[in-house]
Amino acid sequence: MSVVEKFIDKLTGFLGKIENSHTANCIKRSFTFLLPIFLVGATALTLQNFPITPVREFINSACNGYFNAFLNVIYTATYGFASSYLVLAFSYCFSQSKNLHGDVKVFTVLTSILCYFASLGKVILRDGTSILSYTNMSNIFPAMISSIVSTKLFLHFYKVLNRTKLDHSSSFARSLHSILPLACCVVIFTAVASLFNLINEVNNFNDIILYLIARPFESIGATYFGGVLILLAESFLWFFGIHGGNAFDGILNAENGAFAFSNGQIMSKPFIDTFALLGGCGATACMFIAILIFTKDARKKKLCKLAGVPLLFNINELLVFGLPIVLNPIYLIPFLIAPILCYTVAYLAVLWGIVPQIVNASVQWTTPIIISGYQATGSIAGSILQIIQLAIGVAVYAPFVILDNRTTKEHERQFINELTDIYRSCEASGVPYSIDNKKPSLATFEDSIATKLFSDIRNHKIYLRYQPQVDNGKVVSAEALLRFKLDDDKYLYPPLVIAIACKNGLFNDLSQEIVSRAITDLTRMQLIDSNFKIAVNLKLDVLMNYNFRGWLIESIRNSDLTFGTFGVEITEDANISDAEDYANVFNELKQVGIEIYMDDFSMGHTSVSILQKNYFDYIKIDGNLIKQLDNERIRSIVSSIIKLGSDLNFNVIAEYVETEKQRDVLLGMGCHIFQGYLYYKDLDAGQIADVLRIKA
């Protein structure tokens, strides 16, 4: 293990507790919710500060300035209230994870935003000072602290003050129960804000934070080391979710300050913007390129594509909060080092006369790289320098992107195993699948599975494999099996995928994609064997859905499949009653040639009693019974099922046939259709076609 990897390992361990904490996970989810707001605001800001002067002037003057005012409203409505939106998003995320009534969650959100405004103090709320300066991106960190404290306080007070009261069903009752907890929170925040008002030059907690951050740098001159310290501090603040650029904006932009631009010095805000912050804080343009080249994470690539246009104009919030950089130990080192290295290279290039000093301090900070280098220095050397810096920055980020690939894979495998174990435990206990009260990072990973599943469904990328079924030595049919994986990793346990699809309202759409794929594959297989059959697994409630059933019937009618060669499998534990509705549904399906299978059949009371209805064309014996054929009682049960098939006129399929001994015992009982590893493992559609050609 290299020195860097050891450091990352220790840092990851240190931050792991924070990262896996419920609060930190809610913060990350909150920033994810804000991404659309950042993207819309970034677009408006980019247009307002367009780097080509004639275009920018046209935008500013078009329609007598109304278009520019229109863009300004969009920017103010998005970035101008970013801190407020974070408060709302965090309190929502935090309360969502609690076992609370929906009304209580609403009161939690309302209390949180109320407390944030109360924390601004009397000078802001009473004396008319612009409140926008306390709701924008500059106040992200104070807003984060405020929302954490207020949300936890409200939930604590609500629980303590209403401990002996029943959770009445009416919203009015819950509203009354929220009065005292809300009042306690607001009083506390107002009292703290009043104490801050006693401090000179400080209006509230927000001012305290920004004041403490910026104060030590006011005495540093515009030297090389002054620039290094400011870049280091800005990047470090960004890592913890504080808008570092805004924190130092007052110092760097002060007309008479130590960092004010002059022709006699190298270090200045235009110099930092042009040659250090390539793409924004952390030299994120370098990270952007490194991720596009080296990442194996499809989600990160997609995020980069979304963030690419704003990043071209040095607006990088979408990437910083979406990746995220915040509290991400993997990217801390390059995020700190890359801008300092770029700054150092540029400083030396100017100091040694290789590149001219900046002569145009009015270059817009949204001016794209290469263009800004030329405009700022009046020389092509400035653009060449930026290209060299990009290459250096990409080289800095590349090892960490590769390390991130490996770390992400390790985490994915761990989470997949944990989710699979949870599902199997729930399955064995007969309880619904749930990850409530598990670590927040597991819930986040489950969300990523649902997102990938949704994407695969929408882009028609659902993948099926087929396990052949053999009758008297000939492959006559196959069961369609869902196969789903994240990126290039191993396939996930199919029942887990189904459970996540159901939990996220995706199962109907997933079922449609599975059926569509199976029909397409079967159509090709029947070019070789027109009587070949395929069956897919569907939940009973999906078949009972009128719209889905209508779609399924129409799909079969419009296909070129041989009548009676497409089937649906329903598990034994499906709640099939004697109601007439079920008979009507099954008859509808059979009329268009859809055969009905019962999967995992054993000798349960429901299974045996339902056979008299003649719903099923095929019964598949539960694999657990086949595995225990050495047991005399199990053999008697299996023999009884096979005899029922003969007496009641349905076919019997034995699953999990893995040995010749099992096959011979089943043949002796009268079963002649087998599915299992003795014959074939699951195959893709092309392999099935090859098998059919050989057997033809």
Disulfide bonds with the S-S distance in Angstrom:
none
